[in-house]
């Protein structure tokens, strides 16, 4: 009886998540006029669109591999395709819908519990994934902010005039994590919860995989900007990371509005606002909406097949 109730709850959760994803897709599409979308697409060379899609695939491969690395960290065996499947769907939902607890975490619980992964292991995987996300952001941002510092616009009302101090803080956090992975042998007790550092090899892999994801995500938007944009990729990388950090901290789904506002503010002196808006529109479609559509289709197919297997004799 208990197992049946648990299965029914898990199935309901799966269909709830599927509905939430479909709602997110519809909400995202409602914000744009289809004529604006076609105009923006027409202004970008086809080769650049292909590059943007390829870089998006590479970025999401990195995101999907967080889970595989997490299973190595907790010492639990699970088939690689299952962890990558779950990692991709979770990343696509969290990136666009936001509210990680209701999307990415719930998707991981739904899928991993169905494959026999204990609840405590799922919680460890979710924590590991979140740490990996921030490690990559801090590592790449730290390097860029320290060696290619941007002047912070006064409109942002931050206590710094340059991002260099932020970069130094970010790198110190990453260095502290790596040092802990090298020397800490006993778990840390944080508010009654134990945290065990991974091995140095896994910690370095966290930084590398997450860092690659951020570099590719930035390249997607950079390659969609007009060819006349007088800005190098390293220069744009720092700008993108500052805007994305503000968007993530705001907890708005996908940083929507916050991210665009900062990008426009920092690029307005180099590129026309209309051109930047067009590139941002296509970027949203390729990097956020397209993966969500694919992930929603995969999740829907999984739920249908799961129900079919239960009903089959």
Rosetta blueprint (number, residue, H / E / L):
1 X L
2 X H
3 X H
4 X H
5 X H
6 X H
7 X H
8 X H
9 X H
10 X H
11 X H
12 X H
13 X H
14 X H
15 X H
16 X H
17 X H
18 X H
19 X H
20 X H
21 X H
22 X H
23 X H
24 X H
25 X H
26 X H
27 X H
28 X H
29 X H
30 X H
31 X L
32 X L
33 X L
34 X H
35 X H
36 X H
37 X H
38 X H
39 X H
40 X H
41 X H
42 X H
43 X L
44 X L
45 X L
46 X H
47 X H
48 X H
49 X H
50 X H
51 X H
52 X H
53 X H
54 X H
55 X H
56 X H
57 X H
58 X H
59 X H
60 X H
61 X H
62 X H
63 X H
64 X H
65 X H
66 X H
67 X H
68 X H
69 X H
70 X H
71 X H
72 X H
73 X H
74 X H
75 X L
76 X L
77 X L
78 X L
79 X L
80 X H
81 X H
82 X H
83 X H
84 X H
85 X H
86 X H
87 X H
88 X H
89 X H
90 X H
91 X H
92 X H
93 X H
94 X H
95 X H
96 X H
97 X H
98 X L
99 X L
100 X L
101 X L
102 X L
103 X L
104 X H
105 X H
106 X H
107 X H
108 X H
109 X H
110 X H
111 X H
112 X H
113 X H
114 X H
115 X L
116 X L
117 X L
118 X L
119 X H
120 X H
121 X H
122 X H
123 X H
124 X H
125 X H
126 X H
127 X H
128 X H
129 X H
130 X H
131 X H
132 X H
133 X H
134 X H
135 X H
136 X H
137 X H
138 X H
139 X H
140 X H
141 X H
142 X H
143 X H
144 X H
145 X H
146 X H
147 X H
148 X L
149 X L
150 X L
151 X E
152 X L
153 X L
154 X H
155 X H
156 X H
157 X L
158 X L
159 X L
160 X L
161 X L
162 X E
163 X L
164 X H
165 X H
166 X H
167 X H
168 X H
169 X H
170 X H
171 X H
172 X H
173 X H
174 X H
175 X H
176 X H
177 X H
178 X H
179 X H
180 X H
181 X H
182 X H
183 X H
184 X L
185 X L
186 X L
187 X L
188 X E
189 X E
190 X E
191 X L
192 X L
193 X E
194 X E
195 X E
196 X L
197 X L
198 X L
199 X L
200 X H
201 X H
202 X H
203 X H
204 X H
205 X H
206 X H
207 X H
208 X H
209 X H
210 X H
211 X H
212 X H
213 X H
214 X H
215 X H
216 X H
217 X H
218 X H
219 X H
220 X H
221 X H
222 X H
223 X H
224 X H
225 X L
226 X L
227 X L
228 X L
229 X L
230 X L
231 X L
232 X L
233 X H
234 X H
235 X H
236 X H
237 X H
238 X H
239 X H
240 X H
241 X H
242 X H
243 X H
244 X H
245 X H
246 X H
247 X H
248 X H
249 X H
250 X H
251 X L
252 X L
253 X H
254 X H
255 X H
256 X L
257 X L
258 X H
259 X H
260 X H
261 X H
262 X H
263 X H
264 X H
265 X H
266 X H
267 X H
268 X L
269 X L
270 X L
271 X L
272 X L
273 X H
274 X H
275 X H
276 X H
277 X H
278 X H
279 X H
280 X H
281 X H
282 X H
283 X H
284 X H
285 X H
286 X H
287 X H
288 X H
289 X H
290 X H
291 X H
292 X H
293 X H
294 X H
295 X H
296 X H
297 X H
298 X H
299 X H
300 X H
301 X H
302 X H
303 X H
304 X H
305 X H
306 X H
307 X H
308 X H
309 X H
310 X H
311 X H
312 X L
313 X L
